Amino acid sequence: MALALYTPGLGYYASDSRQFGRFPGSGSDFVTAPELSPLFGRALAAQVQQALDVSGSAQVWEFGAGSGALAAQLLQALAPRIERYAIVDLSGTLRQQQAERLRPWAGQVEWLDAWPTSMHGVVVGNEVLDAMPVQLLHWDGQAWFERGVVVDDEGFAWGDRPTALRPPIEATAFVPGTVTEIHPQAEAFVRTLAERLQRGAAFFLDYGFPEHEYYHPQRVQGTLMCHRAHRVDSDPLADVGLKDITAHVNFSGVALAGQAAGLDVLGYSSQARFLLNCGLPALLLEADVRTRADAQKLIHEHEMGELFKVIGFARGMAFEALGFQAGDRSHTL
């Protein structure tokens, strides 16, 4: 998965293809919330500003900034409040797109090749955890196997090998034949965040579930999927490097990794509830009809509103985060 997504010159996110866009006709493969509506970033800006004020900082870090749409929305809303907007992105191609889009704020934006040694401020990540490589596990009813990629006469194929790796719940909860995922890289990412964040907050928005839903017995094929031309398929071995490969987020694992490393969980909620708490209704009242219609997709249950979740962390400060004032689901993690 890592090779297919990030190999320089060959990986999906290292190519010149246009990943982000609203319609297949644009040559894009999928749409993210900032591309869908500028009100996404404007609502999130209210939470970012509160966290900046509490932390006493003027620095924001964004991981996996995509096309730069979210950065532009946050900077447009908060430019006087943000002195430094740092982007950490593995894709050189996307960096070029981001630089073009963020030219009006060139004096405030910079790109980093690696984690800073220490951080004081606010971290944001929209659809970044789902793009981190996962490991596949197969349960045959008797034992666990790690599922990986092999080469046969016809090309890439799946292969299993015995493993000591396990999902976080007992094997008796799984139906024989189940294939599921574990997320060591995403959890390691959160642990690294805990090491570097001295004082501040972090907010991650992504699609996923708490553990008891993620590893539900009916989810026998896991959540691994691919995106291309705004269509979804389940075969990451086909057209390698030409389409996105992703898995839903186990938010319980992410929360536990953060807590164990010293972060406090500020809250966990649906994207819809988070954006409503952050003032989206008032923004809708000011918007034109087209903008309102697009923004509704951010909060409708059958669109992004329920499948997408938000988790917040803090370190070195305690406050009631605006986005979790109502509808906090931390107890479900």
NORZIDA-V469972 format. One record per pair of residues at least 24 apart in sequence whose ideal C-beta (glycine too) atoms are under 10 Angstrom apart, sorted by the first residue. I is the first residue (numbers start at 1). J is the second residue. Records with the same first field share a line. If there is no record, write none. Layout:
# NORZIDA-V469972
I=J ; J
This chain:
# NORZIDA-V469972
1=131 ; 132 ; 133 ; 134 ; 135 ; 136 ; 149 ; 181 ; 185 ; 224 ; 236 ; 245 ; 246 ; 247
2=90 ; 132 ; 133 ; 134 ; 185 ; 245
3=133 ; 149 ; 240 ; 241
4=133 ; 149 ; 156 ; 226 ; 236 ; 237 ; 239 ; 240 ; 241 ; 242 ; 243 ; 244 ; 245
5=90 ; 91 ; 131 ; 132 ; 133 ; 236 ; 240 ; 241 ; 243 ; 244 ; 245 ; 246
6=90 ; 91 ; 131 ; 133
7=240 ; 241
8=90 ; 91 ; 92 ; 93
9=92 ; 93 ; 241
10=240 ; 241
11=90 ; 91 ; 93 ; 240 ; 241
12=91 ; 131 ; 226 ; 227 ; 228 ; 239 ; 240 ; 241 ; 242 ; 243 ; 244 ; 245
13=64 ; 66 ; 89 ; 90 ; 91 ; 92 ; 93 ; 94 ; 131 ; 241 ; 244
14=90 ; 91 ; 92 ; 93 ; 94 ; 241
15=91 ; 93 ; 241 ; 242
16=93 ; 96 ; 97
17=93 ; 228 ; 241 ; 242 ; 243
18=67 ; 93 ; 97
19=66 ; 67 ; 91 ; 93 ; 94 ; 97 ; 227 ; 228 ; 243 ; 244
20=66 ; 67 ; 68 ; 69 ; 94 ; 97 ; 127
21=67 ; 230
22=230 ; 294
23=229 ; 230
24=228 ; 229 ; 230 ; 231
25=229 ; 230
26=230
27=229
28=67 ; 227 ; 228 ; 229 ; 230
29=226 ; 227 ; 228 ; 229 ; 230 ; 231 ; 242 ; 243 ; 244
30=127 ; 227 ; 228 ; 229 ; 230 ; 231 ; 232 ; 243 ; 244 ; 246
31=227 ; 230 ; 297 ; 304
32=66 ; 67 ; 69 ; 70 ; 126 ; 127 ; 205 ; 304
33=69 ; 70 ; 73 ; 126 ; 127 ; 205 ; 271 ; 275 ; 295 ; 297 ; 298 ; 303 ; 304 ; 308
34=65 ; 66 ; 67 ; 68 ; 69 ; 70 ; 71 ; 72 ; 73 ; 74 ; 126 ; 127 ; 205 ; 298
35=66 ; 67 ; 69 ; 70 ; 294
36=69 ; 294 ; 295 ; 297 ; 298 ; 303 ; 304
37=69 ; 73 ; 275 ; 280 ; 283 ; 284 ; 287 ; 290 ; 291 ; 292 ; 293 ; 294 ; 295 ; 296 ; 297 ; 298 ; 304
38=69 ; 70 ; 72 ; 73 ; 76 ; 77 ; 283 ; 287 ; 291 ; 294 ; 295
39=73 ; 275 ; 279 ; 280 ; 283 ; 284 ; 286 ; 287 ; 291 ; 292 ; 294 ; 295 ; 296 ; 298 ; 299
40=69 ; 70 ; 73 ; 126 ; 205 ; 271 ; 275 ; 278 ; 280 ; 283 ; 294 ; 295 ; 297 ; 298 ; 304
41=69 ; 70 ; 71 ; 72 ; 73 ; 74 ; 75 ; 76 ; 77 ; 78 ; 124 ; 126
42=73 ; 74 ; 76 ; 77 ; 78 ; 275 ; 278 ; 279 ; 280 ; 283 ; 286 ; 287 ; 295
43=73 ; 77 ; 271 ; 274 ; 275 ; 276 ; 277 ; 278 ; 279 ; 280 ; 281 ; 282 ; 283 ; 284 ; 295 ; 298 ; 299 ; 322 ; 323
44=70 ; 73 ; 74 ; 77 ; 78 ; 124 ; 126 ; 203 ; 205 ; 274 ; 275 ; 278 ; 279 ; 280 ; 310 ; 323
45=70 ; 73 ; 74 ; 75 ; 76 ; 77 ; 78 ; 81 ; 82 ; 124 ; 278 ; 279
46=77 ; 78 ; 275 ; 277 ; 278 ; 279 ; 280 ; 282 ; 283 ; 322 ; 323
47=122 ; 124 ; 201 ; 203 ; 266 ; 274 ; 275 ; 277 ; 278 ; 279 ; 310 ; 312 ; 321 ; 322 ; 323 ; 324
48=74 ; 77 ; 78 ; 81 ; 82 ; 121 ; 122 ; 123 ; 124 ; 201 ; 203 ; 278 ; 322 ; 323
49=74 ; 77 ; 78 ; 81 ; 82 ; 122 ; 278 ; 322
50=122 ; 201 ; 278 ; 319 ; 320 ; 321 ; 322 ; 323
51=121 ; 122 ; 123 ; 124 ; 200 ; 201 ; 202 ; 203 ; 266 ; 312 ; 314 ; 317 ; 319 ; 321 ; 322 ; 323
52=78 ; 81 ; 82 ; 121 ; 122 ; 200 ; 201
53=81 ; 319
54=122 ; 199 ; 200 ; 201 ; 314 ; 317 ; 318 ; 319 ; 320 ; 321
55=120 ; 121 ; 122 ; 197 ; 198 ; 199 ; 200 ; 201 ; 314 ; 315 ; 316 ; 317 ; 319
56=120 ; 121 ; 199 ; 200 ; 317
57=81 ; 82 ; 83 ; 84 ; 119 ; 120 ; 121 ; 122 ; 198 ; 199 ; 200 ; 201
58=82 ; 83 ; 84 ; 85 ; 108 ; 120 ; 121 ; 122
59=83 ; 84 ; 85 ; 86 ; 116 ; 119 ; 120 ; 121 ; 122 ; 123 ; 200
60=84 ; 85 ; 86 ; 87 ; 108 ; 109 ; 121 ; 122 ; 123 ; 124 ; 200
61=85 ; 86 ; 87 ; 88 ; 112 ; 115 ; 116 ; 119 ; 121 ; 122 ; 123 ; 124 ; 125 ; 193 ; 196 ; 197 ; 200 ; 202
62=86 ; 87 ; 88 ; 89 ; 98 ; 109 ; 122 ; 123 ; 124 ; 125 ; 126 ; 128
63=87 ; 88 ; 89 ; 90 ; 112 ; 115 ; 123 ; 124 ; 125 ; 126 ; 128 ; 129 ; 189 ; 193 ; 202 ; 204
64=88 ; 89 ; 90 ; 91 ; 94 ; 124 ; 125 ; 126 ; 127 ; 128 ; 129 ; 130 ; 131 ; 132
65=89 ; 91 ; 94 ; 95 ; 97 ; 98 ; 101 ; 102 ; 109 ; 111 ; 124 ; 125 ; 126 ; 128
66=91 ; 94 ; 97 ; 98 ; 101 ; 126 ; 127 ; 128 ; 131
67=94 ; 97 ; 98 ; 100 ; 101
68=94 ; 95 ; 96 ; 97 ; 98 ; 99 ; 100 ; 101 ; 102 ; 103 ; 109
69=97 ; 98 ; 101 ; 102 ; 126
70=124 ; 125 ; 126 ; 127 ; 205
71=98 ; 101 ; 102 ; 105 ; 108 ; 109 ; 124
72=98 ; 101 ; 102 ; 103 ; 104 ; 105 ; 109
74=105 ; 122 ; 124
75=102 ; 104 ; 105 ; 108 ; 109
76=104 ; 105
78=122
79=104 ; 105 ; 108
82=108 ; 109 ; 121 ; 122
83=107 ; 108 ; 121
84=108 ; 109 ; 110 ; 121
85=109 ; 110 ; 121 ; 124
86=110 ; 111 ; 112 ; 116 ; 119 ; 121 ; 123
87=111 ; 112
88=112 ; 113 ; 114 ; 115 ; 116 ; 123 ; 125 ; 128
89=113 ; 128
90=131
115=189 ; 192 ; 193 ; 195 ; 196
116=196 ; 197
117=195 ; 196 ; 198
118=195 ; 196 ; 197 ; 198 ; 199
119=193 ; 195 ; 196 ; 197 ; 198 ; 199 ; 200 ; 202 ; 315
120=196 ; 197 ; 198 ; 199 ; 200 ; 315 ; 316
121=197 ; 198 ; 199 ; 200 ; 201 ; 202
122=197 ; 200 ; 201 ; 202 ; 203 ; 314
123=193 ; 196 ; 197 ; 200 ; 201 ; 202 ; 203 ; 204 ; 313
124=201 ; 202 ; 203 ; 204 ; 205
125=189 ; 193 ; 202 ; 203 ; 204 ; 205 ; 206
126=203 ; 204 ; 205 ; 206 ; 271 ; 308 ; 310
127=204 ; 205 ; 206 ; 207 ; 246 ; 249 ; 308
128=186 ; 189 ; 204 ; 205 ; 206 ; 249
129=183 ; 185 ; 186 ; 187 ; 189 ; 190 ; 204 ; 205 ; 206 ; 207 ; 208 ; 246 ; 247 ; 248 ; 249 ; 250 ; 251 ; 254 ; 311
130=183 ; 186 ; 204 ; 206 ; 207 ; 208 ; 223 ; 225 ; 244 ; 245 ; 246 ; 247 ; 248 ; 249
131=186 ; 206 ; 244 ; 245 ; 246 ; 247
132=183 ; 184 ; 185 ; 186 ; 187 ; 188 ; 189 ; 246 ; 247 ; 249
133=181 ; 183 ; 184 ; 185 ; 186 ; 245 ; 247
134=180 ; 181 ; 182 ; 183 ; 184 ; 185 ; 186 ; 222 ; 223 ; 224 ; 245 ; 246 ; 247 ; 248 ; 249 ; 250
135=163 ; 165 ; 180 ; 181 ; 182 ; 183 ; 184 ; 185 ; 247
136=160 ; 165 ; 179 ; 180 ; 181 ; 182 ; 222 ; 224 ; 236 ; 247
137=163 ; 165 ; 166 ; 167 ; 174 ; 178 ; 179 ; 180 ; 181 ; 182 ; 222
138=163 ; 174 ; 176 ; 177 ; 178 ; 179 ; 180 ; 222
139=166 ; 167 ; 171 ; 173 ; 174 ; 175 ; 176 ; 177 ; 178 ; 179 ; 180 ; 220
140=174 ; 176 ; 177 ; 178
141=171 ; 174 ; 175 ; 176 ; 177 ; 178
142=171 ; 176
143=171
144=171 ; 174 ; 178 ; 180
145=179
146=182
147=179 ; 180 ; 181 ; 222 ; 224
149=236 ; 237 ; 240
155=237 ; 238 ; 240
156=235 ; 236 ; 237 ; 238 ; 240
157=237
158=236 ; 237
167=211 ; 214 ; 215 ; 250 ; 253
168=211 ; 214 ; 215 ; 250 ; 252 ; 253 ; 256
169=211 ; 212 ; 214 ; 215 ; 252
170=215
172=217
173=212 ; 215 ; 216 ; 217
174=215 ; 216 ; 217 ; 219 ; 220
175=217 ; 218 ; 219 ; 220
176=220
177=220 ; 221
178=215 ; 217 ; 218 ; 219 ; 220 ; 221 ; 222
179=219 ; 220 ; 221 ; 222 ; 224
180=214 ; 215 ; 216 ; 219 ; 220 ; 221 ; 222 ; 223 ; 224 ; 247 ; 250
181=214 ; 215 ; 222 ; 223 ; 224 ; 247 ; 248 ; 250
182=215 ; 247 ; 250 ; 253
183=208 ; 214 ; 247 ; 248 ; 249 ; 250 ; 253 ; 254 ; 257
184=253 ; 257
186=247 ; 249 ; 250 ; 251 ; 253 ; 254 ; 257
187=250 ; 253 ; 254 ; 255 ; 256 ; 257 ; 258 ; 260 ; 261
188=257 ; 261
189=254 ; 257 ; 258
190=253 ; 254 ; 255 ; 256 ; 257 ; 258 ; 259 ; 260 ; 261 ; 263 ; 311 ; 313
191=257 ; 258 ; 260 ; 261 ; 262 ; 263
192=257 ; 261
193=257 ; 258 ; 261 ; 263 ; 313 ; 315
194=257 ; 258 ; 259 ; 260 ; 261 ; 262 ; 263 ; 313 ; 315
195=261 ; 262 ; 315
196=315
197=258 ; 261 ; 262 ; 263 ; 313 ; 314 ; 315 ; 316
198=315 ; 316
199=314 ; 315 ; 316 ; 317
200=313 ; 314 ; 315 ; 316 ; 317
201=263 ; 264 ; 266 ; 312 ; 313 ; 314 ; 315 ; 316 ; 317 ; 319 ; 321
202=258 ; 263 ; 266 ; 311 ; 312 ; 313 ; 314 ; 315
203=266 ; 267 ; 274 ; 310 ; 311 ; 312 ; 313 ; 314 ; 321 ; 323 ; 324
204=249 ; 251 ; 254 ; 258 ; 309 ; 310 ; 311 ; 312 ; 313
205=249 ; 271 ; 274 ; 275 ; 304 ; 308 ; 309 ; 310 ; 311 ; 312 ; 323
206=246 ; 248 ; 249 ; 251 ; 254 ; 271 ; 307 ; 308 ; 309 ; 310 ; 311
207=246 ; 247 ; 248 ; 249 ; 271 ; 304 ; 306 ; 307 ; 308 ; 309
208=247 ; 248 ; 249 ; 250 ; 251 ; 252 ; 253 ; 254 ; 307 ; 308 ; 309 ; 311
209=248 ; 249 ; 250 ; 251 ; 252 ; 307 ; 309 ; 332
210=249 ; 250 ; 251 ; 252 ; 253 ; 255 ; 268 ; 309 ; 329 ; 330 ; 331 ; 332 ; 333
211=250 ; 251 ; 252 ; 253 ; 255 ; 256 ; 332 ; 333
212=252 ; 332 ; 333
213=248 ; 250 ; 251 ; 252 ; 332
214=247 ; 248 ; 249 ; 250 ; 251 ; 252 ; 253
215=250 ; 252
219=248
222=247 ; 248
223=247 ; 248 ; 249 ; 250
224=248
248=307 ; 309
249=308 ; 309 ; 311
250=333
251=309 ; 310 ; 311 ; 329 ; 330 ; 332 ; 333
252=311 ; 332 ; 333
253=333
254=309 ; 311 ; 313 ; 333
255=311 ; 313 ; 330 ; 333
256=333
258=311 ; 312 ; 313 ; 314 ; 315
259=313 ; 333
261=313 ; 315
262=313 ; 315 ; 316
263=312 ; 313 ; 314 ; 315 ; 316
264=312 ; 313 ; 314 ; 315 ; 316 ; 317 ; 318 ; 319
265=311 ; 312 ; 313 ; 314 ; 324 ; 328 ; 330 ; 333
266=310 ; 311 ; 312 ; 313 ; 314 ; 318 ; 319 ; 320 ; 321 ; 322 ; 323 ; 324 ; 328 ; 330
267=310 ; 311 ; 312 ; 313 ; 314 ; 320 ; 321 ; 322 ; 323 ; 324 ; 325 ; 327 ; 328 ; 329 ; 330
268=309 ; 310 ; 311 ; 312 ; 324 ; 327 ; 328 ; 329 ; 330 ; 331 ; 332 ; 333
269=309 ; 310 ; 311 ; 312 ; 321 ; 323 ; 324 ; 325 ; 326 ; 327 ; 328 ; 329 ; 330 ; 332
270=299 ; 301 ; 304 ; 305 ; 306 ; 307 ; 308 ; 309 ; 310 ; 327 ; 329
271=298 ; 299 ; 303 ; 304 ; 305 ; 306 ; 307 ; 308 ; 309 ; 310 ; 323
272=298 ; 299 ; 300 ; 301 ; 303 ; 304 ; 305 ; 306 ; 307 ; 308 ; 309 ; 310 ; 327
273=299 ; 305 ; 306 ; 309 ; 310 ; 323 ; 324 ; 325 ; 326 ; 327 ; 328 ; 329
274=298 ; 299 ; 305 ; 308 ; 309 ; 310 ; 311 ; 312 ; 321 ; 322 ; 323 ; 324 ; 325 ; 326 ; 327 ; 328
275=299 ; 304 ; 305 ; 308 ; 310 ; 323
276=305 ; 323 ; 325 ; 326 ; 327
277=310 ; 321 ; 322 ; 323 ; 324 ; 325 ; 326 ; 327 ; 328
278=310 ; 321 ; 322 ; 323 ; 324 ; 325
279=322 ; 323
